[in-house]
Amino acid sequence: MDATHHMFCNKDLVNPLNSMGMQVSCILVVSHFFNVVLRTVGQPGPIAQILAGLALGPMSHVSYIKETFFPANSMNYYEVVSFFCRINFMFLFGLEMNLQYTKRHLRLVTLVACGGAIMGAIFGLSVSFYLYQELGINSSMTYFCTIIMLVVAYTSSPMVIRLAADLRFAASDVGRIAVSAALITEMVCLLLFNVVVNWKKLNDVPTSFCCIIITTLVAFMNRYLSIWFNARDKNQKYLKAPELLLILFVLLTTSMVIEIWGYNSIIHCFCVGLFFPKEGKTARTLLHKLGYSIYNFILPVYFGYMGLQCDLINVFKSLDKITNAAIMILLSIGSKLGGTLLVCRYLHIPTSEGIFLGFLMNTRGYADLLFIGAAAKQNLDTESYNVLLVAIVLNTVISGIIVSFLARGEERMFSHNHTAIEPQKLEDELRILACVYDPRQVSAILATVLAIHGSRTSPSTTYLMHLIELVKKIKSNLLYHEKENGDFSDDDDYGGNDVVEINNSLDAFTADTKILVHQKRAVSSFPSLYEDVCNEAEDLQVSIILLPFHKHQRIDGKLESGKEGIRITNQKVLRHAPCSIGVIIERGLTKVPGFSQLVSSEGTQNVATLFFGGPDDREAIAWSLRISKCPKVNLTIIRFLLSSSSSSHNEHNDNGVQFDEKEILMSLSGEETVNEIDNTFMVDFYNRYVTSGQIGYVEKFVKDGTQTVESLKEIGDMYSLFIVGRGGRGNSSLTIGMSDWEECPELGTVGDVLASSDFDIHGSVLIIQQHRDAKKGLIHD
């Protein structure tokens, strides 16, 4: 008897696990097939995964398959597994959330979230009375109506996040509004759900406070755990497995305690992730390890299970059931679309974007299953539950398909608009993609990042991309030993010790400045590495790419060439980039403090922007205007003008030398040899920033390129950074003869002179190229 009981216990344990494993395998295989097929018509992964589940669902009507793969006692196991998956991906979403963007646009995203949710709650309330009678519900009408209101008002943040990633609009303004609004809607709906489910327990206020206290304590504990883990073993790229498991164990344990008390733990997991320290090795490990498993395994299975649980055959057998499901779908779409459009009209958001946001906010997910699952525990029969489930899933599929078609048809909605700095306002967010090939280039890049982040009125977001050369592996003893030394490896080991050094430099920078830099990585051969940079810049919708120069300074001050592949990659990026480019030549290492020591130095550093005319120089001025807000930067604009007989020996200076303001303005507006656009630009710049004393201004009059070079030599020791446009000046008299110095023509005439080993200056150089449309082409010197 004991043996038989033991056998049945084992059977009860193993059979659901086997069936679950088979279902997961089937979902992954079939969803991959659907994904490959539907990609050809532009449908995103989540829709393919739900459709895969819907295709597998009818198999449950075959008696053998139902007994083997859909056992009646498996539901408890599914709930436990879904609980584990849910806490992990909500923790990850909190960790990945762009909190700064949401804070800056809190009113906008809150209104978008409220518009669809409030209208959805009203429509849900209206249809809930009909469904209560039509479905023959025996439970409390108030409880059922509240659940239906939550179902219609809810938006699935996992679905919105995956759609945004798959359709490549996550970095656009519409995408970021949608993700933030979806997360706000989801958290509010789940909070109300907790209140509804625990309404009878509201007298037990201490338990509610205990949940809040637990979340707060875990957030504080994670902060100190993160600091401790980050400080341990600096030579490790990621945390060790026991350290990672400790963080997840704390999350799991506290989530289980909250669930045992009768409250839903999703908000707890999201908040723990949201307030988790975003800098350092700990956050980097969590993002890497959790991100891979969740986006490649857990979410596809989760979307597939949504479709798998639907019994479409049962619903389509009855006209009444079809009618009820159709009413739910139409009211849900109508409410979200109507509410979002009203808010968008109030916020002056274009109607096309409002329609897109409305359908995006109409996607459903796991919380809807929790809502109707709670209703099922209150005497909601299986058939009624299935009608609601089919309505939720089909609603998501319909909205997802419409979103994908709208995304393809309205490409202007997600187009990369901020491709240059000059047209932007100072209040606009500046997105930067900074690239490094090896650790010695990091200091100059981070100094530039610090300078651009110096102003709180000009928000910036920086991504640091480590460009790693992918070397073809050849099986030989020599290369085997090189691999042992870290030059070659698989997957995460590409980059060797360089990755650890870059990580440590970045972590120290974040600790000192409190500036968060998002890390990226590209592993490719040099001939195709530029494609990764350009594609990443397009996806992130950055306004400028920062590239390190292929030469580095030696101890004697001369510049030594590095890998030729770096130079070729830089040249290709300059030709094909979808935005402006900045090339950094690090010099002045023999002078203390140099610009690269901006992070560690306490004093201010003098920076000069050279203006000869043209779009690239105007872009350099626009960049310089932003770094002028940094307390550690003292900026001076040096404008070169063609001298006349009366002004060949005159120089006007706003930094100490007295001058007549009217004379300056006359020279700005009356110089016949300068483009009218440059004149207008500089007059406006002078009136706004120079006359107020915010920025220094100097004019230098020269006859030709030879005098220009002499003037540059005179100021070579005065500034720690020189900023200049790459070209776009045409055949300017100011640079005639300077091309004789030509070593690196990709830097432009002036930039090439400043970067030359024969030209003795002690400051670093930043060469700026403004992005121009391909139709217009690039104008070179």
VEXPA-157464 format. One line per 4 residues: number of its first residue (from 0); for each residue z, y, x of C-alpha. Coordinates in Angstrom, 3 decimals, decimal comma, m for minus. Each point is the difference from the previous one (the first is absolute). Example, Ala and Ser with C-alpha at 12.3 -4.5 7.8 and 13.67 -1.06 7.14 Angstrom:
BEGIN
0 = 7,800/m4,500/12,300  m0,660/3,440/1,370 .
// end
This chain:
BEGIN
0 = 0,000/0,000/0,000  0,908/2,382/2,830  m3,203/m0,886/1,834  m2,069/0,614/m3,112 .
4 = 1,745/3,309/m0,589  m0,601/0,923/3,629  m3,680/m0,923/m0,297  m0,428/2,139/m3,110 .
8 = 1,807/2,886/1,661  m2,399/m0,225/2,929  m2,929/m0,216/m2,402  1,237/3,087/m1,860 .
12 = 0,247/1,846/3,292  m3,203/m1,146/1,691  m2,446/m0,055/m2,928  0,259/3,743/m0,830 .
16 = m0,254/0,866/3,673  m3,080/m2,197/0,377  m1,575/1,462/m3,130  0,790/3,511/1,187 .
20 = m1,573/m0,724/3,372  m3,132/m1,347/m1,674  m0,231/3,005/m2,295  0,392/2,423/2,907 .
24 = m2,674/m1,859/1,967  m2,389/m0,005/m2,956  0,591/3,704/m0,666  m0,649/0,934/3,634 .
28 = m3,165/m2,119/0,255  m1,485/1,040/m3,353  1,000/3,660/0,408  m1,699/0,042/3,417 .
32 = m3,175/m1,326/m1,618  0,204/2,575/m2,808  0,711/2,711/2,560  m3,107/m0,857/2,025 .
36 = m2,180/m0,052/m3,131  1,437/3,145/m1,625  m0,090/2,004/3,235  m3,776/0,085/m0,403 .
40 = 0,437/2,067/m3,192  2,803/2,140/1,413  2,981/m1,600/m1,734  3,342/0,186/1,881 .
44 = 2,130/m2,949/1,098  2,755/0,194/m2,677  m2,536/m0,288/m2,824  m1,585/m3,033/1,668 .
48 = 3,434/m1,589/0,401  0,956/0,544/m3,660  m3,360/m1,396/m1,118  0,595/m3,035/2,223 .
52 = 3,283/m0,576/m1,822  m1,718/0,399/m3,380  m2,619/m2,549/1,051  2,684/m2,507/1,015 .
56 = 2,102/0,583/m3,141  m2,015/m2,221/m2,424  0,706/m2,979/2,291  3,485/m0,082/m1,514 .
60 = m1,522/m1,394/m3,242  m0,895/m3,242/1,780  3,007/m2,273/m0,613  0,096/m1,622/3,468 .
64 = m0,353/3,343/1,798  2,603/1,570/m2,264  2,573/m2,722/0,734  m0,720/m0,064/3,724 .
68 = m0,592/3,662/0,867  1,652/1,844/m2,901  3,287/m1,894/m0,524  2,362/1,406/m2,619 .
72 = 2,918/0,143/2,429  m1,866/2,148/2,538  0,645/3,419/m1,554  3,384/0,436/1,678 .
76 = m1,557/m0,679/3,384  m2,777/2,505/m0,675  2,550/2,664/m0,925  1,931/m0,570/3,230 .
80 = m3,144/0,124/2,163  m1,298/3,092/m1,824  3,401/1,635/0,558  m0,226/m0,579/3,766 .
84 = m3,560/1,338/0,113  0,832/2,986/m2,196  2,859/1,287/2,124  m2,122/m0,225/3,136 .
88 = m3,032/1,880/m1,244  2,048/2,698/m1,741  1,961/0,485/3,238  m3,328/0,300/1,859 .
92 = m1,381/2,530/m2,512  3,104/2,125/0,457  m0,372/m0,233/3,769  m3,676/1,017/m0,150 .
96 = 0,344/2,788/m2,566  m1,094/3,453/1,166  3,168/1,796/m1,032  m1,043/3,298/1,613 .
100 = m3,132/0,244/m2,134  1,980/m0,779/m3,155  2,606/2,651/0,856  m2,684/2,620/0,657 .
104 = m1,775/m0,784/m3,286  2,981/m1,141/m2,059  m0,860/2,092/m3,048  m3,616/m1,193/m0,052 .
108 = 0,662/m3,748/0,372  2,951/0,138/m2,419  m2,133/1,664/m2,673  m2,790/m2,551/0,467 .
112 = 2,538/m2,821/m0,258  1,677/1,508/m3,078  m3,283/0,759/m1,766  m1,155/m3,612/m0,182 .
116 = 3,487/m1,470/m0,404  1,168/2,256/m2,843  m3,265/m0,359/m1,914  0,162/m3,752/0,625 .
120 = 3,559/m0,156/m1,349  m1,070/1,871/m3,165  m3,005/m2,266/m0,575  2,125/m3,035/0,827 .
124 = 2,587/0,997/m2,574  m2,688/0,434/m2,659  m1,529/m3,437/0,588  3,329/m1,791/0,438 .
128 = 0,813/0,169/m3,734  m3,339/m1,613/m0,832  0,465/m2,713/2,629  3,556/m0,658/m1,154 .
132 = m1,269/m0,855/m3,484  m3,245/m1,683/1,063  1,554/m2,274/2,628  2,971/m0,883/m2,215 .
136 = 2,655/1,010/2,515  3,505/m1,174/m0,878  1,908/2,072/2,560  1,252/3,570/m0,280 .
140 = m2,752/2,451/m0,926  1,496/2,731/2,193  0,063/m2,286/3,022  m3,581/m1,227/m0,551 .
144 = m1,368/3,513/m0,581  1,650/1,244/3,181  m1,524/m2,865/1,991  m3,496/0,738/m1,340 .
148 = 0,460/3,697/0,852  0,852/m0,962/3,588  m2,966/m2,398/0,181  m2,498/2,691/m1,049 .
152 = 1,632/2,773/2,077  0,203/m2,061/3,218  m2,371/0,241/2,990  m0,157/m2,690/2,674 .
156 = 0,420/1,535/3,447  m1,063/m3,209/1,856  m3,278/m0,023/m1,926  m0,627/3,716/0,612 .
160 = 0,801/m0,371/3,718  m2,334/m2,960/0,419  m2,820/1,626/m1,974  0,342/3,144/2,109 .
164 = m0,128/m2,047/3,218  m2,899/m2,244/m1,067  m2,121/2,849/m1,369  0,898/2,176/3,013 .
168 = 1,350/3,045/m1,784  3,652/m0,383/1,048  m0,166/2,995/2,371  m1,720/2,305/m2,510 .
172 = 1,985/2,488/m2,075  m0,777/m1,963/m3,182  1,177/m3,229/1,616  3,268/1,460/1,261 .
176 = 0,707/1,623/m3,373  m0,657/m3,329/m1,747  2,246/m2,034/2,318  2,886/2,493/m0,192 .
180 = m0,304/0,351/m3,792  m0,170/m3,789/m0,435  3,169/m0,518/2,053  1,848/2,705/m1,954 .
184 = m1,113/m1,525/m3,336  0,981/m3,478/1,118  3,454/0,996/1,203  0,776/1,947/m3,192 .
188 = m1,211/m2,842/m2,230  2,088/m2,534/1,923  3,051/2,258/m0,169  m0,394/0,281/m3,801 .
192 = m0,532/m3,756/m0,171  3,318/m0,563/1,754  1,668/2,304/m2,523  m1,614/m1,798/m2,970 .
196 = 0,818/m3,503/1,223  3,588/0,924/0,837  0,581/2,271/m3,006  2,880/m2,107/m1,240 .
200 = 1,548/0,090/3,471  m0,020/3,768/0,320  3,752/m0,006/m0,359  m0,012/m1,823/3,327 .
204 = m0,730/3,229/1,886  1,634/m1,172/3,253  m2,696/m2,675/0,402  m2,748/2,607/m0,235 .
208 = 1,736/2,132/2,605  0,439/m3,053/2,206  m3,786/m0,511/m0,021  m0,491/3,600/1,142 .
212 = 2,696/m0,376/2,656  m1,584/m3,216/1,305  m3,408/1,684/0,326  1,567/2,950/1,821 .
216 = 1,976/m2,246/2,358  m3,057/m2,115/0,841  m2,029/3,150/0,714  2,716/1,278/2,380 .
220 = 0,439/m3,392/1,635  m3,754/m0,313/0,576  m0,025/3,379/1,703  2,565/m1,121/2,575 .
224 = m1,517/m3,475/0,308  m3,364/1,610/0,694  1,451/2,251/2,720  1,734/m2,986/1,602 .
228 = m3,074/m2,239/m0,108  m2,253/2,783/1,314  2,277/0,484/3,008  0,042/m3,688/0,890 .
232 = m2,514/m1,458/2,461  m2,470/2,844/0,482  m2,544/m2,418/1,456  m0,551/m1,756/m3,331 .
236 = m2,801/1,092/m2,289  1,629/m1,310/m3,188  3,441/m1,146/m1,135  1,006/m3,584/0,553 .
240 = m0,058/m2,315/m3,003  3,820/m0,129/m0,450  0,180/3,807/m0,057  m2,779/0,225/m2,587 .
244 = 1,595/m2,721/m2,108  3,353/1,817/0,059  m1,558/3,083/m1,644  m1,779/m2,117/m2,618 .
248 = 3,133/m2,098/m0,581  2,032/3,125/m0,791  m2,734/1,116/m2,409  m0,169/m3,424/m1,663 .
252 = 3,768/m0,414/m0,321  0,597/3,415/m1,540  m2,968/m0,458/m2,350  1,411/m3,330/m1,201 .
256 = 3,402/1,593/m0,624  m1,617/2,726/m2,139  m2,014/m2,608/m1,929  3,143/m2,082/m0,610 .
260 = 1,679/3,080/m1,470  m2,851/0,180/m2,528  m2,000/2,864/1,495  m3,530/m0,066/1,378 .
264 = m0,092/0,366/3,798  m3,514/1,477/0,354  1,246/3,601/0,150  2,594/m1,049/2,581 .
268 = m2,666/m1,569/2,245  m2,331/2,958/m0,317  2,737/2,525/0,796  1,175/m2,033/3,011 .
272 = m3,571/0,037/1,328  m0,479/3,675/m0,849  3,067/1,115/1,987  m0,517/m2,448/2,864 .
276 = m0,555/1,841/3,339  m3,756/0,216/0,486  0,057/0,401/3,781  0,497/m2,518/2,773 .
280 = m0,490/m3,669/0,676  1,855/m1,169/m3,112  m2,242/1,767/m2,513  m3,063/m0,954/2,047 .
284 = 0,994/m3,679/m0,168  0,679/0,072/m3,738  m3,302/1,719/m0,759  m1,939/m2,437/2,157 .
288 = 1,666/m3,265/m0,995  0,555/0,714/m3,692  m3,309/1,811/m0,442  m2,097/m2,921/1,210 .
292 = 1,707/m2,662/m2,135  0,285/2,132/m3,129  m3,523/1,437/m0,060  m1,718/m3,224/1,064 .
296 = 2,099/m2,594/m1,822  2,700/1,175/m2,402  m1,897/2,642/m1,990  m3,177/m2,108/m0,436 .
300 = 2,140/m2,845/m1,347  1,957/2,428/m2,183  m3,189/1,434/m1,524  m1,382/m3,516/m0,428 .
304 = 3,138/m1,174/m1,823  m0,383/2,854/m2,462  m3,312/m1,462/m1,076  1,182/m3,614/0,279 .
308 = 2,785/0,488/m2,536  m2,444/1,240/m2,672  m1,097/m2,479/m2,636  m3,272/1,622/m1,004 .
312 = m1,170/m3,051/m1,981  3,025/0,177/m2,284  m0,464/3,726/m0,649  m3,757/m0,175/m0,646 .
316 = 0,473/m2,734/m2,584  1,506/2,485/m2,438  m1,573/3,240/m1,230  3,457/1,456/m0,698 .
320 = 1,085/m0,599/3,598  m3,201/1,547/1,339  0,562/3,015/m2,256  3,590/0,446/1,159 .
324 = m0,983/m0,271/3,669  m2,908/2,438/m0,504  2,276/2,548/m1,702  2,424/m0,170/2,912 .
328 = m2,801/0,453/2,544  m1,693/2,910/m1,809  3,251/1,850/m0,651  1,089/m0,498/3,599 .
332 = m3,281/1,356/1,391  m0,049/2,867/m2,508  3,569/1,056/0,704  m0,295/m0,023/3,780 .
336 = m3,386/1,687/m0,042  1,041/2,642/m2,535  3,336/0,817/1,614  m1,440/0,214/3,511 .
340 = m2,929/2,173/m1,121  2,347/2,447/m1,737  2,089/0,377/3,155  m3,097/0,297/2,209 .
344 = m1,354/2,747/m2,233  3,305/1,845/0,310  m0,048/m0,440/3,801  m3,713/1,019/0,213 .
348 = m0,953/m3,397/1,415  m3,693/m0,839/m0,677  m0,662/m2,162/m3,061  m1,715/m2,708/2,070 .
352 = 3,132/m0,374/2,123  2,151/0,005/m3,150  m2,006/m2,879/m1,494  0,236/m1,916/3,252 .
356 = 3,774/0,556/0,202  0,392/m1,009/m3,651  m1,616/m3,408/0,496  1,829/m0,465/3,301 .
360 = 3,348/0,707/m1,663  m0,864/m2,567/m2,694  0,264/m2,995/2,354  2,767/m2,511/m0,726 .
364 = 2,074/m2,366/2,080  3,124/m2,039/0,575  2,433/2,359/m1,780  m1,947/m0,439/m3,260 .
368 = 0,634/m3,721/0,349  3,710/0,759/0,445  m0,050/2,168/m3,136  m1,644/m2,575/m2,279 .
372 = 2,038/m2,741/1,686  3,151/1,828/m1,102  m1,455/0,206/m3,518  m0,740/m3,751/0,106 .
376 = 3,691/m0,677/0,619  0,703/1,849/m3,269  m1,809/m2,544/m2,247  m3,581/1,054/0,810 .
380 = m2,056/m3,167/m0,567  m2,430/m1,389/2,575  m3,166/0,989/m1,857  1,110/3,604/m0,434 .
384 = 0,983/0,131/3,654  m3,460/m1,285/0,935  m1,720/2,663/m2,126  1,916/2,750/1,814 .
388 = m0,665/m1,626/3,375  m3,748/m0,273/m0,651  m0,087/3,668/m1,088  1,782/1,045/3,219 .
392 = m2,269/m2,027/2,296  m3,284/0,896/m1,722  1,067/3,635/m0,064  0,456/m0,100/3,769 .
396 = m3,334/m1,736/0,568  m1,879/2,489/m2,204  1,664/3,018/1,623  m0,528/m1,402/3,507 .
400 = m3,719/m0,604/m0,602  m0,455/3,508/m1,439  1,898/1,514/2,952  m2,284/m1,810/2,473 .
404 = m3,149/1,231/m1,776  1,348/3,554/m0,183  0,924/m0,118/3,698  m3,566/m0,964/0,904 .
408 = m1,599/2,481/m2,387  2,223/2,979/0,850  m0,028/m0,101/3,787  0,461/3,784/0,106 .
412 = 3,474/m0,554/m1,430  1,076/m1,776/3,199  m2,348/1,695/2,420  1,354/1,123/3,337 .
416 = 0,142/3,744/m0,716  2,292/1,276/2,765  m2,257/m0,916/2,912  0,752/3,194/1,941 .
420 = 3,033/2,244/0,510  m1,616/3,441/m0,348  m0,664/m0,156/m3,788  3,555/m1,162/m0,744 .
424 = 2,968/2,164/m0,874  3,132/m0,054/2,118  1,873/m1,510/m2,952  m2,406/m2,972/m0,178 .
428 = 1,071/m3,268/1,544  m1,688/m0,681/3,337  m0,627/m3,685/0,738  m0,500/m0,963/3,626 .
432 = m1,169/m3,255/1,584  1,149/0,006/3,639  m1,430/m2,734/2,234  1,302/m1,420/3,295 .
436 = m1,399/m2,653/2,307  3,040/m0,464/2,258  3,610/1,284/0,317  m0,686/2,816/2,491 .
440 = m2,019/1,839/m2,662  2,854/m0,004/m2,513  1,972/2,984/1,351  m2,875/2,481/m0,415 .
444 = m0,811/m1,332/m3,471  3,641/0,210/m1,148  0,359/3,522/1,412  m3,013/1,021/m2,093 .
448 = 1,486/m1,722/m3,044  3,301/1,847/0,482  m1,818/3,332/0,255  m1,959/m0,574/m3,222 .
452 = 3,146/m1,150/m1,851  1,908/3,103/1,068  m0,294/1,803/m3,330  1,655/m1,117/m3,214 .
456 = m2,432/2,126/m2,017  m2,990/m1,983/1,323  0,595/m3,699/m0,833  m1,586/m2,575/2,274 .
460 = m0,368/m3,768/0,031  m0,791/m1,712/3,295  m1,316/m3,497/0,659  0,068/m1,380/3,553 .
464 = m2,687/m2,602/0,629  0,206/m2,262/3,047  m3,555/m0,870/1,088  m0,038/m3,371/1,740 .
468 = m3,030/m1,425/1,752  m0,878/m3,503/m1,186  m1,030/m1,918/3,097  m2,097/m3,140/m0,368 .
472 = 2,122/m2,980/0,966  m1,422/m2,355/2,559  1,792/m3,205/0,858  0,631/0,134/3,700 .
476 = 3,029/m0,147/2,219  m0,359/3,645/0,962  m0,009/1,194/m3,592  2,770/m2,408/m0,876 .
480 = 2,240/1,715/2,525  m1,070/3,401/m1,314  0,956/m1,123/m3,454  3,383/m1,044/1,308 .
484 = 0,417/3,547/1,315  m0,616/1,400/m3,466  m3,573/1,269/0,308  m1,353/m2,493/m2,510 .
488 = 1,614/m1,604/m2,990  m0,431/m0,767/m3,666  0,579/2,148/m3,054  3,207/2,017/0,381 .
492 = 0,142/m0,429/3,774  m3,111/2,099/0,628  0,952/3,035/2,043  2,680/m1,787/2,031 .
496 = 2,829/2,197/1,260  m1,920/3,140/m0,950  0,963/m0,566/m3,630  3,701/m0,135/0,850 .
500 = m0,185/3,141/2,154  m1,868/1,929/m2,695  2,487/m1,165/m2,633  2,952/1,072/2,147 .
504 = m1,541/3,431/0,680  m0,692/0,475/m3,689  3,510/m1,100/m0,998  1,561/2,428/2,503 .
508 = m2,250/2,786/m1,314  1,013/m0,685/m3,611  3,685/m0,122/0,947  m0,230/3,376/1,789 .
512 = m2,220/1,884/m2,461  0,558/m1,809/m3,341  m3,797/m0,038/m0,412  m1,252/m3,272/m1,472 .
516 = m3,275/m1,248/1,492  m1,759/m2,878/m1,772  m1,345/m2,637/2,347  m3,434/m1,632/m0,159 .
520 = m1,848/m2,333/2,311  m3,623/m0,873/0,708  m1,059/m2,980/2,112  m3,699/m0,063/0,812 .
524 = m2,492/0,035/2,847  m0,862/3,449/1,343  m3,540/0,083/m1,484  1,405/m0,300/m3,547 .
528 = 3,433/1,590/0,409  m1,275/3,358/m1,257  m0,801/m1,601/m3,370  3,659/m0,939/m0,475 .
532 = 1,050/3,571/0,788  m2,551/1,559/m2,359  0,717/m2,475/m2,817  3,741/0,556/0,305 .
536 = m0,506/3,772/m0,039  m2,114/m0,380/m3,158  2,562/m2,239/m1,727  2,942/2,238/0,922 .
540 = m2,012/3,156/m0,812  1,202/1,792/3,113  m1,200/3,484/0,950  m0,031/m0,522/3,766 .
544 = m0,070/m2,853/2,513  1,783/0,534/3,334  m1,469/m1,925/2,928  1,284/m0,216/3,592 .
548 = m2,425/0,850/2,815  m1,300/m2,925/2,057  1,288/1,616/3,213  3,627/0,292/1,083 .
552 = 1,640/2,274/2,537  1,137/m1,312/3,371  2,997/1,222/1,989  m2,228/2,345/2,029 .
556 = m1,183/1,662/m3,222  m3,515/m1,464/m0,002  m1,373/m1,824/m3,017  m0,830/m3,666/0,445 .
560 = m2,370/m1,873/m2,302  1,343/m2,875/m2,068  m1,969/m2,666/m1,822  m3,563/0,971/m0,805 .
564 = 0,440/m1,718/m3,378  2,519/2,697/m0,989  m2,521/2,719/0,738  m2,743/m1,786/m1,973 .
568 = 2,365/m0,506/m2,945  0,950/3,691/0,029  m3,666/1,028/0,094  m0,809/m2,219/m2,979 .
572 = 2,963/1,315/m1,984  m1,138/3,575/0,721  m3,416/m0,871/m1,445  1,046/m2,062/m3,019 .
576 = 3,476/1,186/m1,051  0,413/0,986/m3,688  2,284/2,917/0,937  0,827/2,430/2,796 .
580 = 0,807/m1,283/3,505  2,442/1,071/2,682  m0,279/m1,316/3,583  3,146/0,435/2,113 .
584 = m0,273/0,342/3,781  3,492/m0,326/1,453  0,474/2,268/2,998  2,865/1,926/1,519 .
588 = 2,057/m3,087/0,830  0,801/1,619/3,361  1,320/3,086/m1,782  3,394/m0,191/m1,737 .
592 = 0,228/0,342/m2,887  m3,547/m0,958/m1,036  m1,196/m0,212/m3,574  0,628/m3,770/m0,009 .
596 = 3,721/0,762/0,464  0,099/2,090/m3,204  2,218/m2,605/m1,701  2,668/m0,005/2,710 .
600 = m0,211/3,651/1,063  2,303/2,542/m1,615  m1,948/3,190/0,734  m3,249/1,267/m1,491 .
604 = m3,405/m0,739/1,462  m2,946/2,375/0,168  m3,164/m1,248/m1,695  m3,393/1,733/0,145 .
608 = m2,888/m0,451/m2,402  m3,354/1,079/1,431  m2,457/1,457/m2,488  m3,676/0,427/0,858 .
612 = m1,417/m0,380/m3,509  m1,382/m2,759/m2,191  1,441/m2,530/m2,459  1,798/m2,075/2,637 .
616 = 1,868/3,046/1,307  0,930/0,985/m3,550  1,342/m3,526/m0,497  1,998/0,419/3,217 .
620 = 1,483/3,233/m1,400  0,880/m1,781/m3,270  1,764/m2,766/1,962  1,756/2,557/2,205 .
624 = 1,247/1,904/m3,027  1,902/m3,084/m1,116  1,597/m0,664/3,396  0,975/3,670/0,278 .
628 = 2,687/m0,722/m2,605  1,752/m2,339/2,462  3,097/1,715/1,515  m0,867/m1,439/3,421 .
632 = m3,518/1,499/0,103  m0,963/3,561/0,927  m3,673/0,350/m0,956  m2,530/2,487/1,339 .
636 = m3,607/0,290/m1,176  m2,378/0,973/2,821  m3,340/1,221/m1,298  m2,955/0,266/2,380 .
640 = m2,514/2,715/m0,797  m3,231/1,041/1,683  0,675/3,135/2,020  m1,983/3,238/m0,165 .
644 = m0,206/2,792/2,615  2,878/1,816/m1,640  2,308/m2,974/m0,410  m0,784/m2,296/2,913 .
648 = 3,320/0,654/1,680  2,163/0,433/m3,099  2,376/m2,555/m1,403  1,973/0,260/m3,197 .
652 = 3,296/m1,789/m0,212  2,564/m0,388/m2,764  2,568/m1,480/2,376  1,273/2,985/1,885 .
656 = m3,002/2,256/0,724  m0,236/2,964/m2,352  m3,265/0,441/m1,898  m1,502/1,915/m2,863 .
660 = m0,039/m2,217/m3,115  m3,096/1,730/m1,409  m1,859/m0,678/3,234  0,827/m3,713/m0,258 .
664 = m1,194/m0,201/m3,579  m3,221/1,818/0,910  m0,688/m2,496/2,762  0,668/m2,863/m2,397 .
668 = m2,319/1,284/m2,687  m2,628/1,750/2,080  m0,985/m2,540/2,689  m3,661/m0,640/m0,682 .
672 = m0,263/m3,133/2,103  2,630/m1,908/m1,967  m0,719/m1,886/m3,165  0,975/1,868/m3,155 .
676 = 2,033/m2,988/m1,232  2,085/0,097/3,183  0,556/3,732/m0,395  1,160/m0,362/m3,592 .
680 = 2,224/m2,924/0,944  1,622/1,798/2,941  0,521/3,293/m1,864  1,803/m1,868/m2,775 .
684 = 2,017/m2,008/2,545  0,912/3,146/1,936  1,194/1,871/m3,092  2,070/m2,888/m1,299 .
688 = 1,652/m1,387/3,129  m0,448/2,289/3,007  1,002/3,344/m1,520  3,173/m1,613/m1,353 .
692 = 0,930/m1,167/3,506  m0,098/m3,724/m0,824  m2,715/m0,797/2,556  m1,074/1,670/3,248 .
696 = m3,565/1,210/0,430  m2,052/0,788/3,115  m3,637/1,038/0,401  m1,916/m0,682/3,195 .
700 = m3,407/1,558/0,614  m2,407/m1,965/2,197  m3,712/0,291/0,849  m0,879/m3,684/0,422 .
704 = 1,333/m3,472/0,662  0,967/0,817/3,582  2,388/2,733/m1,113  1,290/m2,294/m2,732 .
708 = 0,923/m2,614/2,623  1,725/2,667/2,126  1,996/1,128/m3,050  1,026/m3,571/m0,703 .
712 = 1,214/m0,411/3,582  2,095/3,150/m0,345  1,939/m1,436/m2,955  0,080/m3,590/1,290 .
716 = 3,705/0,171/0,937  1,186/2,029/m2,971  m0,191/m2,601/m2,772  1,095/m3,605/m0,399 .
720 = m2,726/m0,775/m2,566  m3,512/1,342/m0,512  m1,695/m0,565/m3,362  m3,740/0,572/m0,322 .
724 = m2,868/m1,041/m2,246  m2,441/m2,587/1,281  m3,216/1,896/m0,745  m1,999/1,322/m2,925 .
728 = m0,622/3,343/1,753  m3,737/m0,366/0,554  m1,359/1,628/3,159  2,896/2,376/0,480 .
732 = m0,224/2,526/2,817  3,726/m0,549/0,557  m0,606/m3,518/1,320  m3,375/0,377/1,773 .
736 = 0,135/m1,806/3,326  3,170/m1,958/m0,800  m1,977/m3,154/m0,720  m0,584/m0,321/3,754 .
740 = 3,547/m1,431/0,156  m0,956/m2,794/m2,365  2,016/m3,208/0,484  0,896/m0,954/m3,570 .
744 = m2,476/1,640/m2,399  1,790/m1,578/m2,974  2,751/2,626/0,503  m2,363/2,942/m0,384 .
748 = m0,714/2,694/2,573  3,427/1,680/0,181  1,948/m3,213/m0,505  m1,920/m1,686/2,809 .
752 = 0,919/2,820/2,396  3,688/m0,136/m0,956  0,070/m3,795/0,390  m1,775/0,000/3,341 .
756 = 1,919/m1,270/3,019  m1,400/2,920/2,000  1,429/2,529/m2,422  3,611/0,646/0,961 .
760 = 2,125/0,695/m3,082  3,505/m1,178/m0,779  m0,279/m0,325/m3,765  m1,115/m2,841/m2,240 .
764 = m3,164/0,511/m2,049  m0,759/m0,747/m3,656  m3,692/m0,014/m0,946  m0,657/0,400/m3,753 .
768 = m3,185/m0,978/m1,833  m0,289/1,019/m3,640  m1,473/m2,533/m2,391  m3,331/1,029/m1,443 .
772 = m2,196/m1,790/m2,519  m2,516/m2,451/1,384  m2,743/1,977/m1,747  0,839/3,067/2,039 .
776 = 0,392/m1,937/3,224  2,119/0,929/2,994  m0,706/3,208/1,824  0,538/m0,344/3,716 .
780 = 0,112/2,512/2,804 .
// end
